[in-house]
Amino acid sequence: MKPESYWLDTAPAFADSPGALPDDGRVDVCVVGGGYTGLAAAYWLARHGAKVTLVEAGGIASEASGRNGGHCNNGLSPGYASVVSAFGAERARAMYHDFEAAVTAVESLVREESIDCDFGRCGKLKMAVKPGHYDTLARYYEAMHRDVDPGMELIGPERVRQEIDTPEIFGALLQKTSAQLHPGRFGVGLAQAAQRRGARIFTNARVTGLDRLDGYAHRVTTTRGTLEAARVFLATGASQDGPWPWLRRRIVPVGSFMVATEPLPKDVIARLMPHRRNYVTSREIVNYFRITPDDRLLFGGRARFAMSTPKIDLESGGILRTTIARMFPTLADVRIDYCWGGLVDMTRDRLPRAGERDGLYYSMGYSGHGVQIAIRMGEVMADLLSGRPVASPWVGLEWPAIPGHFGKPWFLPLVGAYYRVKDAIE
Ligand SMILES: Cc1cc2nc3c(=O)[nH]c(=O)nc-3n(C[C@H](O)[C@H](O)[C@H](O)COP(=O)(O)OP(=O)(O)OC[C@H]3O[C@@H](n4cnc5c(N)ncnc54)[C@H](O)[C@@H]3O)c2cc1C
């Protein structure tokens, strides 16, 4: 078994831009972070004619963007009803539609730049794994079908086994416009498209210092050299590693873990998951899974509420394996070929945040729903950084610090215990 991301292991190599840091002269924008947010911003900034340099601490899409489930789903991370009660119906609708637009933004980029990443609109099946959960899904369906997604479908217990063959299902909600892709190939393809448009990209260039010059300008110190930028955009996801303490008090890095099985026989897939959708369970400690184009079951979840380390990734892989056997008894002895983990950039209300603070621009906090919204926010932030008008529900949204959080999420085991109890009794 390889202790690494299946997506990164099967992605093409990426070559840095020619030349070295520092660039000659001041750049218009320095983008920090080579995940989807930073790559999409660099791409759009270059398209708008800006001189842009992206610096990434590791490799392209080497963190969450290359370690995720490859679900490019519509729908918000928190329940729609809770967003309506927090923000009102009109803003909740705008937020929901923004995620839908984000899936379309990914599709357009893939098409326009011919990125070879198996993008396809497969639909997302939210599975009720207890009888009571189906009643909750039915209530969600009523509100969302009426307000935001007339195409969604509620599938009752009598029909749901045609969708997925597991004893752990009592009905489901189908969001038909959700998509899936190969995250590693998408990330590298996007980086290459940004380079073609004129962005300069440097990997293994960790930002260690930011010094304010005049106005919004900064001197950016990296492990590969220093550059000056008229504006700096932080697209650093869950990272706590950088000179930006303001963000550390607002983002909670939470581990999420994945395994990929050996390729499964086609007849087994046709029986278990004939439509090859994105599948998400209704528990608080959620599981998410799908079939890869080469027929592996890719199965993930927040198996433990902890950071991702090699030891915790392996332990979590063991928990995921047990869950696979419970949900799909025919796969009890399946071989696991890959096991890995990554960090999700959680906010307290599980909604994204973007804007500018003290001359630094930022967009993050996608809370496990980032494959699509990161791409949209890259485009939105490129507009903001270029002085164009923007209309985004996430830009400028209030973002207070999390009380008691100073960078190390000491409270994660408590949160995990709370959700485990909830899952056991509800
Ligand atoms: C296991 C897992 C499964 C997931 N599954 C899904 C899914 O199926 N669907 C979905 O929509 N979302 C999913 N997500 C979330 C999604 O992957 C992320 O929201 C999204 O990729 C975030 O992109 P990003 O560019 O903002 O951040 P990242 O991809 O984390 O990129 C941030 C980059 O910044 C770099 N960086 C950090 N600090 C510095 C520094 N000091 N100097 C230079 N560079 C720095 C990092 O190295 C990193 O590459 C999942 C996440 C994980 C971890």
The ligand as an SDF file (V2000), in Angstrom:
LIG
                    3D

 53 58  0  0  0  0  0  0  0  0999 V2000
   -8.9640   14.6080    2.2410 C   0  0  0  0  0  0  0  0  0  0  0  0
   -9.7470   15.7490    1.6580 C   0  0  0  0  0  0  0  0  0  0  0  0
  -10.8730   15.4700    0.8940 C   0  0  0  0  0  0  0  0  0  0  0  0
  -11.6070   16.5150    0.3160 C   0  0  0  0  0  0  0  0  0  0  0  0
  -12.6230   16.2050   -0.5360 N   0  0  0  0  0  0  0  0  0  0  0  0
  -13.2720   17.2040   -1.1950 C   0  0  0  0  0  0  0  0  0  0  0  0
  -14.2180   16.8970   -2.1880 C   0  0  0  0  0  0  0  0  0  0  0  0
  -14.4180   15.7440   -2.5510 O   0  0  0  0  0  0  0  0  0  0  0  0
  -14.9000   17.9280   -2.7620 N   0  0  0  0  0  0  0  0  0  0  0  0
  -14.6430   19.2330   -2.4200 C   0  0  0  0  0  0  0  0  0  0  0  0
  -15.2910   20.1380   -2.9670 O   0  0  0  0  0  0  0  0  0  0  0  0
  -13.6820   19.5620   -1.5360 N   0  0  0  0  0  0  0  0  0  0  0  0
  -12.9740   18.5840   -0.9290 C   0  0  0  0  0  0  0  0  0  0  0  0
  -11.9650   18.8940   -0.0640 N   0  0  0  0  0  0  0  0  0  0  0  0
  -11.6070   20.3140    0.1220 C   0  0  0  0  0  0  0  0  0  0  0  0
  -10.8440   20.8830   -1.0730 C   0  0  0  0  0  0  0  0  0  0  0  0
   -9.8390   19.9880   -1.4860 O   0  0  0  0  0  0  0  0  0  0  0  0
  -10.2170   22.2180   -0.6850 C   0  0  0  0  0  0  0  0  0  0  0  0
  -11.2300   23.0660   -0.1790 O   0  0  0  0  0  0  0  0  0  0  0  0
   -9.5400   22.9530   -1.8330 C   0  0  0  0  0  0  0  0  0  0  0  0
   -8.6600   22.1110   -2.5230 O   0  0  0  0  0  0  0  0  0  0  0  0
   -8.8110   24.1540   -1.2760 C   0  0  0  0  0  0  0  0  0  0  0  0
   -7.9720   24.7010   -2.2730 O   0  0  0  0  0  0  0  0  0  0  0  0
   -6.9900   25.8800   -1.8720 P   0  0  0  0  0  0  0  0  0  0  0  0
   -6.2140   26.2050   -3.0760 O   0  0  0  0  0  0  0  0  0  0  0  0
   -7.7560   26.9780   -1.2280 O   0  0  0  0  0  0  0  0  0  0  0  0
   -6.0740   25.2630   -0.7140 O   0  0  0  0  0  0  0  0  0  0  0  0
   -4.8920   24.1670   -0.8410 P   0  0  0  0  0  0  0  0  0  0  0  0
   -5.1420   23.1960   -1.8990 O   0  0  0  0  0  0  0  0  0  0  0  0
   -4.6740   23.6590    0.5510 O   0  0  0  0  0  0  0  0  0  0  0  0
   -3.6670   25.0370   -1.2940 O   0  0  0  0  0  0  0  0  0  0  0  0
   -2.9980   25.9150   -0.4260 C   0  0  0  0  0  0  0  0  0  0  0  0
   -1.5460   25.9100   -0.8260 C   0  0  0  0  0  0  0  0  0  0  0  0
   -0.8550   26.9250   -0.1170 O   0  0  0  0  0  0  0  0  0  0  0  0
    0.4420   26.4650    0.1090 C   0  0  0  0  0  0  0  0  0  0  0  0
    1.0420   27.2160    1.2110 N   0  0  0  0  0  0  0  0  0  0  0  0
    0.6750   27.2200    2.5060 C   0  0  0  0  0  0  0  0  0  0  0  0
    1.4910   27.9900    3.2370 N   0  0  0  0  0  0  0  0  0  0  0  0
    2.3900   28.5170    2.3640 C   0  0  0  0  0  0  0  0  0  0  0  0
    3.5130   29.3760    2.5090 C   0  0  0  0  0  0  0  0  0  0  0  0
    3.8910   29.8640    3.7050 N   0  0  0  0  0  0  0  0  0  0  0  0
    4.2250   29.7010    1.3870 N   0  0  0  0  0  0  0  0  0  0  0  0
    3.8710   29.2220    0.1640 C   0  0  0  0  0  0  0  0  0  0  0  0
    2.8340   28.3720   -0.0100 N   0  0  0  0  0  0  0  0  0  0  0  0
    2.0970   28.0210    1.0700 C   0  0  0  0  0  0  0  0  0  0  0  0
    0.2680   25.0010    0.4640 C   0  0  0  0  0  0  0  0  0  0  0  0
    1.4680   24.2630    0.2830 O   0  0  0  0  0  0  0  0  0  0  0  0
   -0.8530   24.5950   -0.4890 C   0  0  0  0  0  0  0  0  0  0  0  0
   -0.3800   23.9650   -1.6620 O   0  0  0  0  0  0  0  0  0  0  0  0
  -11.2140   17.8760    0.5470 C   0  0  0  0  0  0  0  0  0  0  0  0
  -10.0960   18.1560    1.3300 C   0  0  0  0  0  0  0  0  0  0  0  0
   -9.3600   17.1050    1.8710 C   0  0  0  0  0  0  0  0  0  0  0  0
   -8.1460   17.4290    2.6930 C   0  0  0  0  0  0  0  0  0  0  0  0
  1  2  1  0
  2  3  1  0
  2 52  2  0
  3  4  2  0
  4  5  1  0
  4 50  1  0
  5  6  2  0
  6  7  1  0
  6 13  1  0
  7  8  2  0
  7  9  1  0
  9 10  1  0
 10 11  2  0
 10 12  1  0
 12 13  2  0
 13 14  1  0
 14 15  1  0
 14 50  1  0
 15 16  1  0
 16 17  1  0
 16 18  1  0
 18 19  1  0
 18 20  1  0
 20 21  1  0
 20 22  1  0
 22 23  1  0
 23 24  1  0
 24 25  2  0
 24 26  1  0
 24 27  1  0
 27 28  1  0
 28 29  2  0
 28 30  1  0
 28 31  1  0
 31 32  1  0
 32 33  1  0
 33 34  1  0
 33 48  1  0
 34 35  1  0
 35 36  1  0
 35 46  1  0
 36 37  1  0
 36 45  1  0
 37 38  2  0
 38 39  1  0
 39 40  1  0
 39 45  2  0
 40 41  1  0
 40 42  2  0
 42 43  1  0
 43 44  2  0
 44 45  1  0
 46 47  1  0
 46 48  1  0
 48 49  1  0
 50 51  2  0
 51 52  1  0
 52 53  1  0
M  END
$$$$
